[in-house]
Amino acid sequence: MKLSVNGGFREVNVVTLDQWVATELSNIKGIAIAVNDSVVPSSKWALCALNDGDKILVVEATQGG
């Protein structure tokens, strides 16, 4: 399936958002994810089915001011 991730495209072989996070972002902490412009709480990632053409936006928290 093809997904749009932060403006780029990726071919993936996953079914749910938590599977995608485990394969693509396993070492990143402090992130928020929106799928098709709706924020998905991390507690719901396993329930969030991904479909061909979905748009994912990943935002990482950083320190600074």
N, C-alpha and C positions, 0 to 999 in steps of 0.2 A: 504494500500500500504506500502511497505517496502522501507525505504530510508537509505542510508549510511550517517551518520552525524559525521564529524570529526573522522572518522575511526571506529565508532560504528554503530550498526543498530537500527533503530526505526520503529515501526509500527505506521502509522499515518492515519488519516481520513480527509485529506485536499486536495484541488485541486490546489491551487496556492501558490506561495512562501509567499505572504503577509499573507495568512491564517496560514501558518506554523509558521511564525515569531510571529503572534499574539497569537498563542497557546503555543509555546515553548519558546519564548524569549521576552515576553511582558515587562519585567522589565529591559532589557539590552539596553543600549545606546552606540553609538560609535562603531558600528559593520560594517563589510564588509562581503558580502556573495558571494560565487562562487557556481554555479551549473554546475556539469560536467566540471570543470576546466575553466569556463567562468564567470568572475565577472559580477554580475547583479546589476546595480545601484538601489538604493532604490526607485527611481521614476518609475522603471519598475517591481517591485516586484508583483504588482497586475496583470501584464500581463504575468508573468512567470509561465506557467503550469508545475506542477510536475508530474512525471511519476514513476511507480514502478521501483525501482533499481537505481534511480538518486543518484548522489553523491553530498552531500552538504558540503561545508567547510565554517565555520564561524570563522572570525578573529575579536577579540575585541581590540580596541585601549586602551593602558594603558599609564600612566605617568611614568616617570623615565628616567634613563640614564645609 
